[in-house]
Amino acid sequence: MKDLIFNDALCQVGVQVRGESETPTPQELLAEMDRNGVQNALIRHINLPLNGALLSNDCLATFLKNDDSGRLRGVWCLLPDCCNELPPIQTFLDSMKENKIAALTLSPFNHRWIPNRIVIGRTMDAIAERNIPVLMDAFDNKWDAIYAFVEQFPKNKLLLTCSHKHGFDRFLRPLMDTYPNLYFIVSGCRVPEGVNDLVNLYGAKRILYGSDFPHYNHGNMMLPIKQSGLSQEDIQDIAGRNLENLLKGGQL
Amino acid sequence: MNVWEQPGTIAHSLWNTGKPNCPVYDMHGHMGSYGTIFFQRAEADQMVAHLRRTGVTKLVFSHHHVLHEPTVGNDIAFKACQQFPDELRMYVGINPHFPDNTKRDLAHFDAWQPYAVGIKFLADYHGVPVDSPKYAYALDFANERKLPVLCHTWGGSHNNGADNMLNIAQKYTNVTFFAGHCVFGDWAGAERLVKEAPGNVYLELTAVPGDFALVERLVAAVGSERILFGTDLPWFDEYHAMAGVVTANITEQDKKNILCDNVERILGKNW
């Protein structure tokens, strides 16, 4: 394991309102990561869809303050600036580093805004200038909205996730074909040898390991990557190096 | 030491050699194209290549085209098994809307030996409850011959929910029922089904491995002796599904029960 580092690009923490999932402290998450051999994780707050950006961003910052492992970095949620809910975008981005936040995300359909340039153009452009990655959770499988969004923001580094269990290549492949700044986190990639197929088509640099813990186990996607038959370079890129490089590239 | 690093375990073997150190029987597979999903590997030779690469010993499958296109008969599955006699075994797929097809194909059951090992129902898709008389011919056939019947099951379904399954398990006591997908979502129903049936129901794991702590929950509820491994191949990757079992917080013997020992108790070692 020591020559192959897994960094989880899709991990969620916190306690859900109905108690379905509980990762209240970094120690619980780190123990589960250690049990599976995961080195680092990029974490979001699990109550983000319901609680919104303001509360979940605060909760995540508090969670990370209790972590002294250096293995966890956070993802804050964006909102459009029309209602002045978050600080001005440059102030917001400037505050990320001190809060151990390394990437951003958005949840437009849960938070009831339209994901297009009219609504969030200034914000996304500022993020693109600073090269900060943005996680997109397939917009609740509204693929037409994803297509429209990606088309409007080709300069942003977008990390697409789709944790639906069934294959989605007919949705995904045209996007990967068209937009070189689009990356894919493989948490839901369950079709046989699906990681290999994506790498053969688009190269290993745009494919990232992610678990979608605690919906899914950390270990499930590790084995298909480890035993993919791809080159060791490709396997190392997918397992952890691509995420590390993307986060290093962000100007925080 | 993490779960992959513990010497002698199935996880260690998979991680280091790419193959499990015990037989693995995938008891829920399909074959052939399907409308809503692109499958890169849905034909017999492609699926067997995946089985060989991942070290899965045998796959028991029902053909998509038999289940979803009434003009296609189960001989298509038999021919695939003949091509790959070491790796493939078949369920005879039943569509209750076409009783003549059922009688025609079950009449071939003996001729399809040793490949045909049981029967497959897909009640939610066919819209007929498994406890409907429309399945009686096939269930009587399985009961007389003490065959396994794999049923697609799902929580909340009125076609193949826990209650439907319990009805047929209690009536056809010689049949060994495999509850595909473990009555997904109705975990209490799955537990009740196993415990109230007369010892003839196993939960089959397709779509479960990978969901956090779910394998653990099912093992705690019914015991690993009542759980079988399955993937829906070509829907799901064998490595992905095996990883879901071997990284679960259960004993090594639990993992072995699920992946191979239970099947060998049901079907023997040479089937």
Interface residues (C-beta under 8 A of the other chain):
Chain A: M1 S21 D34 R35 N36 G37 K165 H166 G167 D169 R170 R190 V191 P192 E193 G194 D197 F213 P214 H215 Y216 N217 H218 G219 N220 M221 M222 L223 P224 K226 Q227 G229
Chain B: N2 V3 W4 E5 L14 W15 G18 T36 I37 F38 F39 Q40 R41 M47 H50 R53 T54 A207 P209 G210 D211 F212 A213 L233 P234 W235 F236 D237 E238 Y239 H240 M242 A243 G244 V246 T247 A248 N249
